[in-house]
Amino acid sequence: MRKRRTFNRVAMLLGVPPNHHQTFYALAQARYRGFMNCGETSPSALIKALAKLSQNIRL
């Protein structure tokens, strides 16, 4: 449950509408390993990847 609240906060900060937070959470969870396997695991790289994911959700 704590992870979901954290993702909801990140979604909010990235501008994902509240009615899409669950979708954002599900997509971020599904793509997490891909984010980590891309070679760069810094916090800024993860935020950039999540921001890109959030842009697709806001459309």
C-alpha positions as CSV (number, residue, x, y, z in Angstrom):
1,M,0.0,0.0,0.0
2,R,2.8,2.4,0.8
3,K,4.3,2.0,-2.7
4,R,0.9,2.9,-4.2
5,R,0.7,6.1,-2.1
6,T,4.3,7.0,-3.2
7,F,3.4,6.5,-6.9
8,N,0.2,8.5,-6.4
9,R,2.3,11.4,-5.1
10,V,4.7,11.1,-8.0
11,A,1.8,11.0,-10.4
12,M,0.4,14.1,-8.9
13,L,3.7,15.9,-9.1
14,L,4.1,14.9,-12.8
15,G,0.6,16.2,-13.6
16,V,-1.2,12.9,-14.0
17,P,-4.9,13.5,-13.4
18,P,-6.2,11.7,-10.2
19,N,-8.5,9.5,-12.3
20,H,-5.4,8.1,-14.1
21,H,-3.2,7.5,-11.0
22,Q,-4.1,3.7,-10.9
23,T,-3.1,3.4,-14.6
24,F,0.1,5.2,-13.9
25,Y,0.9,2.9,-11.0
26,A,0.1,-0.2,-13.0
27,L,2.3,0.9,-16.0
28,A,5.1,2.0,-13.8
29,Q,5.1,-1.3,-12.0
30,A,5.0,-3.2,-15.3
31,R,7.9,-1.2,-16.7
32,Y,10.0,-1.0,-13.6
33,R,12.4,-3.8,-14.5
34,G,12.9,-2.3,-18.0
35,F,13.7,1.1,-16.4
36,M,16.3,-0.6,-14.2
37,N,17.8,-2.8,-16.9
38,C,18.4,0.1,-19.3
39,G,21.8,0.7,-17.6
40,E,21.2,4.0,-15.8
41,T,19.6,3.6,-12.4
42,S,20.0,7.1,-11.0
43,P,17.0,8.8,-9.4
44,S,17.0,11.4,-12.1
45,A,16.9,8.8,-14.8
46,L,14.0,7.1,-13.2
47,I,12.1,10.4,-12.8
48,K,12.7,11.2,-16.5
49,A,11.4,7.8,-17.5
50,L,8.3,8.2,-15.2
51,A,7.7,11.7,-16.6
52,K,7.7,10.3,-20.2
53,L,5.3,7.6,-19.1
54,S,3.0,10.2,-17.5
55,Q,2.9,12.2,-20.7
56,N,1.4,9.2,-22.5
57,I,-1.2,8.9,-19.8
58,R,-2.3,12.5,-19.8
59,L,-3.2,12.4,-23.5
